[in-house]
């Protein structure tokens, strides 16, 4: 399950970077970044 969270987080960060640099900054792009950070934090917290 932890690997799945990291995969989802990486996909969301890549999507955020692509959207931020190529499609302009919209609300949904920044929401993807927040979701990715939350997924990474959950993975770190669950591991500890």
PDB file with one MODEL, atoms N, CA, C and O in Angstrom:
MODEL        1
ATOM      1  N   UNK A   1       0.824  -1.199   0.000  1.00  0.00           N
ATOM      2  CA  UNK A   1       0.000   0.000   0.000  1.00  0.00           C
ATOM      3  C   UNK A   1       0.868   1.263   0.000  1.00  0.00           C
ATOM      4  O   UNK A   1       0.510   2.270  -0.612  1.00  0.00           O
ATOM      5  N   UNK A   2       2.018   1.200   0.695  1.00  0.00           N
ATOM      6  CA  UNK A   2       2.885   2.380   0.741  1.00  0.00           C
ATOM      7  C   UNK A   2       3.416   2.731  -0.642  1.00  0.00           C
ATOM      8  O   UNK A   2       3.498   3.906  -1.001  1.00  0.00           O
ATOM      9  N   UNK A   3       3.774   1.716  -1.416  1.00  0.00           N
ATOM     10  CA  UNK A   3       4.281   1.976  -2.761  1.00  0.00           C
ATOM     11  C   UNK A   3       3.225   2.642  -3.625  1.00  0.00           C
ATOM     12  O   UNK A   3       3.542   3.496  -4.453  1.00  0.00           O
ATOM     13  N   UNK A   4       1.981   2.256  -3.437  1.00  0.00           N
ATOM     14  CA  UNK A   4       0.898   2.854  -4.207  1.00  0.00           C
ATOM     15  C   UNK A   4       0.762   4.338  -3.898  1.00  0.00           C
ATOM     16  O   UNK A   4       0.530   5.141  -4.802  1.00  0.00           O
ATOM     17  N   UNK A   5       0.904   4.710  -2.623  1.00  0.00           N
ATOM     18  CA  UNK A   5       0.832   6.124  -2.251  1.00  0.00           C
ATOM     19  C   UNK A   5       1.958   6.916  -2.904  1.00  0.00           C
ATOM     20  O   UNK A   5       1.740   8.030  -3.379  1.00  0.00           O
ATOM     21  N   UNK A   6       3.159   6.346  -2.930  1.00  0.00           N
ATOM     22  CA  UNK A   6       4.274   7.052  -3.557  1.00  0.00           C
ATOM     23  C   UNK A   6       4.081   7.187  -5.063  1.00  0.00           C
ATOM     24  O   UNK A   6       4.405   8.224  -5.641  1.00  0.00           O
ATOM     25  N   UNK A   7       3.561   6.155  -5.693  1.00  0.00           N
ATOM     26  CA  UNK A   7       3.304   6.214  -7.137  1.00  0.00           C
ATOM     27  C   UNK A   7       2.271   7.288  -7.438  1.00  0.00           C
ATOM     28  O   UNK A   7       2.448   8.080  -8.363  1.00  0.00           O
ATOM     29  N   UNK A   8       1.196   7.319  -6.663  1.00  0.00           N
ATOM     30  CA  UNK A   8       0.157   8.331  -6.866  1.00  0.00           C
ATOM     31  C   UNK A   8       0.738   9.723  -6.639  1.00  0.00           C
ATOM     32  O   UNK A   8       0.454  10.645  -7.403  1.00  0.00           O
ATOM     33  N   UNK A   9       1.546   9.881  -5.598  1.00  0.00           N
ATOM     34  CA  UNK A   9       2.135  11.186  -5.308  1.00  0.00           C
ATOM     35  C   UNK A   9       3.036  11.646  -6.441  1.00  0.00           C
ATOM     36  O   UNK A   9       2.991  12.813  -6.829  1.00  0.00           O
ATOM     37  N   UNK A  10       3.846  10.757  -6.972  1.00  0.00           N
ATOM     38  CA  UNK A  10       4.749  11.121  -8.069  1.00  0.00           C
ATOM     39  C   UNK A  10       3.949  11.502  -9.307  1.00  0.00           C
ATOM     40  O   UNK A  10       4.277  12.481  -9.979  1.00  0.00           O
ATOM     41  N   UNK A  11       2.912  10.745  -9.614  1.00  0.00           N
ATOM     42  CA  UNK A  11       2.073  11.068 -10.775  1.00  0.00           C
ATOM     43  C   UNK A  11       1.427  12.432 -10.602  1.00  0.00           C
ATOM     44  O   UNK A  11       1.370  13.214 -11.550  1.00  0.00           O
ATOM     45  N   UNK A  12       0.937  12.726  -9.399  1.00  0.00           N
ATOM     46  CA  UNK A  12       0.303  14.026  -9.156  1.00  0.00           C
ATOM     47  C   UNK A  12       1.302  15.165  -9.242  1.00  0.00           C
ATOM     48  O   UNK A  12       0.976  16.233  -9.759  1.00  0.00           O
ATOM     49  N   UNK A  13       2.514  14.954  -8.743  1.00  0.00           N
ATOM     50  CA  UNK A  13       3.529  16.009  -8.821  1.00  0.00           C
ATOM     51  C   UNK A  13       3.924  16.261 -10.273  1.00  0.00           C
ATOM     52  O   UNK A  13       4.099  17.412 -10.675  1.00  0.00           O
ATOM     53  N   UNK A  14       4.066  15.204 -11.058  1.00  0.00           N
ATOM     54  CA  UNK A  14       4.383  15.373 -12.477  1.00  0.00           C
ATOM     55  C   UNK A  14       3.239  16.091 -13.182  1.00  0.00           C
ATOM     56  O   UNK A  14       3.472  16.982 -13.999  1.00  0.00           O
ATOM     57  N   UNK A  15       2.018  15.709 -12.871  1.00  0.00           N
ATOM     58  CA  UNK A  15       0.860  16.396 -13.456  1.00  0.00           C
ATOM     59  C   UNK A  15       0.809  17.857 -13.064  1.00  0.00           C
ATOM     60  O   UNK A  15       0.467  18.714 -13.878  1.00  0.00           O
ATOM     61  N   UNK A  16       1.151  18.143 -11.810  1.00  0.00           N
ATOM     62  CA  UNK A  16       1.169  19.529 -11.361  1.00  0.00           C
ATOM     63  C   UNK A  16       2.234  20.319 -12.109  1.00  0.00           C
ATOM     64  O   UNK A  16       1.980  21.430 -12.575  1.00  0.00           O
ATOM     65  N   UNK A  17       3.432  19.741 -12.222  1.00  0.00           N
ATOM     66  CA  UNK A  17       4.516  20.443 -12.907  1.00  0.00           C
ATOM     67  C   UNK A  17       4.161  20.691 -14.368  1.00  0.00           C
ATOM     68  O   UNK A  17       4.395  21.783 -14.888  1.00  0.00           O
ATOM     69  N   UNK A  18       3.602  19.692 -15.028  1.00  0.00           N
ATOM     70  CA  UNK A  18       3.216  19.850 -16.432  1.00  0.00           C
ATOM     71  C   UNK A  18       2.155  20.940 -16.578  1.00  0.00           C
ATOM     72  O   UNK A  18       2.264  21.809 -17.443  1.00  0.00           O
ATOM     73  N   UNK A  19       1.152  20.889 -15.744  1.00  0.00           N
ATOM     74  CA  UNK A  19       0.080  21.883 -15.820  1.00  0.00           C
ATOM     75  C   UNK A  19       0.544  23.275 -15.447  1.00  0.00           C
ATOM     76  O   UNK A  19       0.091  24.261 -16.031  1.00  0.00           O
ATOM     77  N   UNK A  20       1.439  23.364 -14.485  1.00  0.00           N
ATOM     78  CA  UNK A  20       1.899  24.671 -14.030  1.00  0.00           C
ATOM     79  C   UNK A  20       2.744  25.359 -15.090  1.00  0.00           C
ATOM     80  O   UNK A  20       2.618  26.565 -15.302  1.00  0.00           O
ATOM     81  N   UNK A  21       3.599  24.604 -15.752  1.00  0.00           N
ATOM     82  CA  UNK A  21       4.518  25.221 -16.702  1.00  0.00           C
ATOM     83  C   UNK A  21       3.945  25.328 -18.118  1.00  0.00           C
ATOM     84  O   UNK A  21       4.390  26.175 -18.893  1.00  0.00           O
ATOM     85  N   UNK A  22       2.972  24.492 -18.468  1.00  0.00           N
ATOM     86  CA  UNK A  22       2.483  24.489 -19.842  1.00  0.00           C
ATOM     87  C   UNK A  22       1.046  24.971 -19.989  1.00  0.00           C
ATOM     88  O   UNK A  22       0.675  25.458 -21.057  1.00  0.00           O
ATOM     89  N   UNK A  23       0.239  24.852 -18.964  1.00  0.00           N
ATOM     90  CA  UNK A  23      -1.168  25.214 -19.105  1.00  0.00           C
ATOM     91  C   UNK A  23      -1.540  26.433 -18.274  1.00  0.00           C
ATOM     92  O   UNK A  23      -2.709  26.817 -18.241  1.00  0.00           O
ATOM     93  N   UNK A  24      -0.591  27.038 -17.613  1.00  0.00           N
ATOM     94  CA  UNK A  24      -0.910  28.168 -16.757  1.00  0.00           C
ATOM     95  C   UNK A  24      -1.331  27.676 -15.382  1.00  0.00           C
ATOM     96  O   UNK A  24      -1.627  26.495 -15.203  1.00  0.00           O
ATOM     97  N   UNK A  25      -1.357  28.559 -14.438  1.00  0.00           N
ATOM     98  CA  UNK A  25      -1.659  28.144 -13.072  1.00  0.00           C
ATOM     99  C   UNK A  25      -3.146  28.316 -12.789  1.00  0.00           C
ATOM    100  O   UNK A  25      -3.656  29.433 -12.699  1.00  0.00           O
ATOM    101  N   UNK A  26      -3.816  27.201 -12.653  1.00  0.00           N
ATOM    102  CA  UNK A  26      -5.232  27.214 -12.282  1.00  0.00           C
ATOM    103  C   UNK A  26      -5.385  26.547 -10.927  1.00  0.00           C
ATOM    104  O   UNK A  26      -4.434  25.954 -10.419  1.00  0.00           O
ATOM    105  N   UNK A  27      -6.551  26.634 -10.346  1.00  0.00           N
ATOM    106  CA  UNK A  27      -6.797  26.080  -9.024  1.00  0.00           C
ATOM    107  C   UNK A  27      -6.607  24.579  -8.958  1.00  0.00           C
ATOM    108  O   UNK A  27      -6.081  24.065  -7.971  1.00  0.00           O
ATOM    109  N   UNK A  28      -7.026  23.865  -9.994  1.00  0.00           N
ATOM    110  CA  UNK A  28      -6.933  22.404  -9.967  1.00  0.00           C
ATOM    111  C   UNK A  28      -5.488  21.940  -9.985  1.00  0.00           C
ATOM    112  O   UNK A  28      -5.168  20.901  -9.407  1.00  0.00           O
ATOM    113  N   UNK A  29      -4.619  22.682 -10.630  1.00  0.00           N
ATOM    114  CA  UNK A  29      -3.210  22.301 -10.691  1.00  0.00           C
ATOM    115  C   UNK A  29      -2.601  22.353  -9.290  1.00  0.00           C
ATOM    116  O   UNK A  29      -1.850  21.457  -8.905  1.00  0.00           O
ATOM    117  N   UNK A  30      -2.917  23.380  -8.543  1.00  0.00           N
ATOM    118  CA  UNK A  30      -2.370  23.501  -7.200  1.00  0.00           C
ATOM    119  C   UNK A  30      -3.023  22.493  -6.252  1.00  0.00           C
ATOM    120  O   UNK A  30      -2.396  22.057  -5.287  1.00  0.00           O
ATOM    121  N   UNK A  31      -4.252  22.129  -6.515  1.00  0.00           N
ATOM    122  CA  UNK A  31      -4.903  21.094  -5.715  1.00  0.00           C
ATOM    123  C   UNK A  31      -4.188  19.758  -5.898  1.00  0.00           C
ATOM    124  O   UNK A  31      -4.076  18.987  -4.945  1.00  0.00           O
ATOM    125  N   UNK A  32      -3.703  19.471  -7.107  1.00  0.00           N
ATOM    126  CA  UNK A  32      -2.944  18.244  -7.339  1.00  0.00           C
ATOM    127  C   UNK A  32      -1.679  18.218  -6.487  1.00  0.00           C
ATOM    128  O   UNK A  32      -1.320  17.177  -5.936  1.00  0.00           O
ATOM    129  N   UNK A  33      -1.013  19.348  -6.381  1.00  0.00           N
ATOM    130  CA  UNK A  33       0.195  19.412  -5.573  1.00  0.00           C
ATOM    131  C   UNK A  33      -0.117  19.162  -4.109  1.00  0.00           C
ATOM    132  O   UNK A  33       0.619  18.442  -3.435  1.00  0.00           O
ATOM    133  N   UNK A  34      -1.186  19.741  -3.612  1.00  0.00           N
ATOM    134  CA  UNK A  34      -1.569  19.548  -2.213  1.00  0.00           C
ATOM    135  C   UNK A  34      -1.900  18.083  -1.945  1.00  0.00           C
ATOM    136  O   UNK A  34      -1.503  17.539  -0.915  1.00  0.00           O
ATOM    137  N   UNK A  35      -2.619  17.446  -2.855  1.00  0.00           N
ATOM    138  CA  UNK A  35      -2.963  16.029  -2.695  1.00  0.00           C
ATOM    139  C   UNK A  35      -1.701  15.176  -2.703  1.00  0.00           C
ATOM    140  O   UNK A  35      -1.593  14.227  -1.927  1.00  0.00           O
ATOM    141  N   UNK A  36      -0.757  15.499  -3.561  1.00  0.00           N
ATOM    142  CA  UNK A  36       0.496  14.745  -3.623  1.00  0.00           C
ATOM    143  C   UNK A  36       1.283  14.881  -2.326  1.00  0.00           C
ATOM    144  O   UNK A  36       1.832  13.899  -1.827  1.00  0.00           O
ATOM    145  N   UNK A  37       1.340  16.073  -1.785  1.00  0.00           N
ATOM    146  CA  UNK A  37       2.064  16.286  -0.531  1.00  0.00           C
ATOM    147  C   UNK A  37       1.397  15.527   0.607  1.00  0.00           C
ATOM    148  O   UNK A  37       2.081  14.941   1.446  1.00  0.00           O
ATOM    149  N   UNK A  38       0.070  15.533   0.641  1.00  0.00           N
ATOM    150  CA  UNK A  38      -0.654  14.792   1.668  1.00  0.00           C
ATOM    151  C   UNK A  38      -0.372  13.301   1.537  1.00  0.00           C
ATOM    152  O   UNK A  38      -0.178  12.623   2.546  1.00  0.00           O
ATOM    153  N   UNK A  39      -0.347  12.781   0.319  1.00  0.00           N
ATOM    154  CA  UNK A  39      -0.067  11.361   0.116  1.00  0.00           C
ATOM    155  C   UNK A  39       1.338  11.014   0.590  1.00  0.00           C
ATOM    156  O   UNK A  39       1.537   9.970   1.211  1.00  0.00           O
ATOM    157  N   UNK A  40       2.308  11.865   0.309  1.00  0.00           N
ATOM    158  CA  UNK A  40       3.673  11.612   0.772  1.00  0.00           C
ATOM    159  C   UNK A  40       3.760  11.661   2.296  1.00  0.00           C
ATOM    160  O   UNK A  40       4.429  10.828   2.908  1.00  0.00           O
ATOM    161  N   UNK A  41       3.092  12.626   2.905  1.00  0.00           N
ATOM    162  CA  UNK A  41       3.109  12.726   4.356  1.00  0.00           C
ATOM    163  C   UNK A  41       2.452  11.512   5.007  1.00  0.00           C
ATOM    164  O   UNK A  41       2.946  11.010   6.016  1.00  0.00           O
ATOM    165  N   UNK A  42       1.358  11.044   4.446  1.00  0.00           N
ATOM    166  CA  UNK A  42       0.711   9.844   4.978  1.00  0.00           C
ATOM    167  C   UNK A  42       1.646   8.642   4.908  1.00  0.00           C
ATOM    168  O   UNK A  42       1.700   7.841   5.840  1.00  0.00           O
ATOM    169  N   UNK A  43       2.375   8.515   3.816  1.00  0.00           N
ATOM    170  CA  UNK A  43       3.326   7.424   3.689  1.00  0.00           C
ATOM    171  C   UNK A  43       4.425   7.505   4.727  1.00  0.00           C
ATOM    172  O   UNK A  43       4.807   6.488   5.307  1.00  0.00           O
ATOM    173  N   UNK A  44       4.938   8.693   4.969  1.00  0.00           N
ATOM    174  CA  UNK A  44       6.005   8.878   5.968  1.00  0.00           C
ATOM    175  C   UNK A  44       5.470   8.612   7.374  1.00  0.00           C
ATOM    176  O   UNK A  44       6.137   7.959   8.176  1.00  0.00           O
ATOM    177  N   UNK A  45       4.284   9.108   7.675  1.00  0.00           N
ATOM    178  CA  UNK A  45       3.697   8.921   9.002  1.00  0.00           C
ATOM    179  C   UNK A  45       3.401   7.454   9.272  1.00  0.00           C
ATOM    180  O   UNK A  45       3.647   6.964  10.374  1.00  0.00           O
ATOM    181  N   UNK A  46       2.884   6.761   8.296  1.00  0.00           N
ATOM    182  CA  UNK A  46       2.542   5.343   8.472  1.00  0.00           C
ATOM    183  C   UNK A  46       3.786   4.474   8.615  1.00  0.00           C
ATOM    184  O   UNK A  46       3.744   3.436   9.275  1.00  0.00           O
ATOM    185  N   UNK A  47       4.884   4.886   8.008  1.00  0.00           N
ATOM    186  CA  UNK A  47       6.118   4.108   8.101  1.00  0.00           C
ATOM    187  C   UNK A  47       6.733   4.242   9.488  1.00  0.00           C
ATOM    188  O   UNK A  47       7.315   3.289  10.006  1.00  0.00           O
ATOM    189  N   UNK A  48       6.608   5.412  10.086  1.00  0.00           N
ATOM    190  CA  UNK A  48       7.240   5.678  11.402  1.00  0.00           C
ATOM    191  C   UNK A  48       6.525   4.991  12.531  1.00  0.00           C
ATOM    192  O   UNK A  48       6.931   5.116  13.687  1.00  0.00           O
TER     193      UNK A  48
ENDMDL
END
